[in-house]
Structure formats: structure tokens, C-alpha cells
């Protein structure tokens, strides 16, 4: 399935309406800077970014379902694989790799070679605890919730904090809705 | 020159690193929503958006100069035409039309068929005075300032306010630097 999803992701990326990545990076930078002004504690900034991402995820899923061409997902694992291979590719240009699935298939790590929102970012020392791209965790949580999976989602490794990779850990909390039955043919 | 700039704009857009437009729209929406929380008066929100855009313009000009392939500009008019035809196209996907140049060539209107940041936006009544895409005015001001032209830049027509078009009026205030002489060959 994975190879197939990669192709679908490439196609979804190719046909989506696109703008220059730099403009997103800088607009996102302005958003983080505003939150840094508004909230003192790094934890609060992380939380706000995650909440904003959650709202974005709840809306962006519509565009995804309408335009990605991704196949219907039957379970949590398929949904997360599709999110990583098609969703990340379609919206950020870069697919995420999935690794370290637990045996129960309820937890997984999304690994990104580069974090598209973080280009040229360096964090001043007092913001060492800031997960700059934490919006992405919220986007994943918000969009998975809209397709029936309540998850927790947090950076496990963060290159801006000196880690060697960018990794988001996704943990299933609850299956909210049974998936509707597959279409009759 | 205009036809040529359109081609250059198309090429600059084609080769730039791109991401999905929807993600920018939603991220920008989160930014505006945060400012709405932070500032009561619509005027202040407009001003903050413009300031943020100004900072973005001062940085995005580097990418523009490095990658747009646009020819060297010899005067204000050429710089604004290049901004409209190449810059808007490269960063927002949509070129702006220039119209109503004054005889002295110090004022012009940038007209956009669609305002890329405003997709699906409707303003609640109490924000009727909000120039939602006011960041763009700042971006134009910031980037023109980096190439030697201090300008004022404001929405003259705003489709979100019920106008039939999106138009930004650009007025030259001061030529800051004489342009350096053209390269010797």
C-alpha cells in the first residue's frame, strides 16, 4: 500500500493549487512571533500553536477528502499512513515517513526529513522549549478527529532543539465513530 | 516590457518551491484571528497586519532578487511593474494588474482579480472596517523599501467590504537610494 500512497501523494501535490513556500514560512513566523508576544510561558505558546493547528486540521480535511484522490481508509493504521504519505505531501510538499508502529497499531512516529515551517529558523535561548512547528501536531490531531480517531500528537524529536530528526508521535486515544460501511457496488 | 514581465513571472512561479495554497490561507486566518483577540480596534488590527507584512516584505525581497530572474529595474515605475507582474505571481500565484499611473509616475493602483489570502473569508459585521489582506500592503511597502523606494500602500477597494475589486494604491514618498549604476560589461 505504501508505494501506492506515495504515488497518490505525488499526484495530489501536483494538482493542488500552490503558492510559494517562503510566504507560508514567513507568515507562520509572524504568527509564532505574535504568540511569543502574547504568552510568556513556552508551554502556553506550544499549546496555542497546537490548538490553532487543530482548527486548521478540522477544516483542511475537507480539501483533502475532496481533492487528494486517496483511497477510503478502513482503520486507524490506514488513516495515519494516508495522512503521512498523501496529506503531508499534498499540503507541505514533503511526505512523512511512518515508523515504530506498536504491535497493537495504535501508536506510530511520523518522521520528516525537513520541517517545512522551520526554514531558516533559529530559536533564541529563552525559547529552548518551544516546539516551533507545533501547529503540525494540531493539524494531524484535528484532521484525524474528523475521520473518527481521537489522538494525542506531540513532537518526540525536534531538530530545532538539537535533535537529529523531526518526529511526531501519534497515539490513538479513542475510535470516535465506527467507519461507515464501504459503498455497495 | 509588460508582456515580458508576465513571462518572467510565470517562469518564476513555475520554478519556485511551492506548497498548497489552502495551508497558507488557513495559517493566515489563524494569524488574523489572533490579532482580533489581541487588539480591539479594527484600525489597530489593520496596522499590525501591515507591520507584519512590512517585515515579511523586507525578507522576501531576498528570495525575489535571488530567484525571480527579473531584470534590473531603473526607476520606480519599473520596480512596481516588476513587483506586480513577477512578485505577486511568484509568491501568490496571481499577478496584479497595474492601472491609473499618475502622469508623474509616482502613484499607481495594483488590481487583483482574486485576493489569495481571502478565500472563503466572510467578515462579521463588527469587523466591517478590517482590511483582511492588509498584510499584502505591508509586503509591498517592505520590499519596495529594500530596493530604494519609500512608499505608502493601502487598500483602495476591498472585495470583502463589498467593493467590486481588490485594489491597492501605491504612492511614492521618497527615493531613498539612488540606484547603483548598471553593471559594466
Interface residues (C-beta under 8 A of the other chain):
Chain A: X13 X16 X17 X18 X19 X20 X21 X22 X23 X24 X26 X27 X28 X30 X31 X34 X35 X38 X52 X55 X56 X59 X60 X63 X90 X91 X92 X93 X116 X135
Chain B: X13 X16 X17 X18 X19 X20 X21 X22 X23 X24 X26 X27 X28 X30 X31 X34 X35 X38 X52 X55 X56 X59 X60 X63 X90 X91 X92 X93 X116 X135
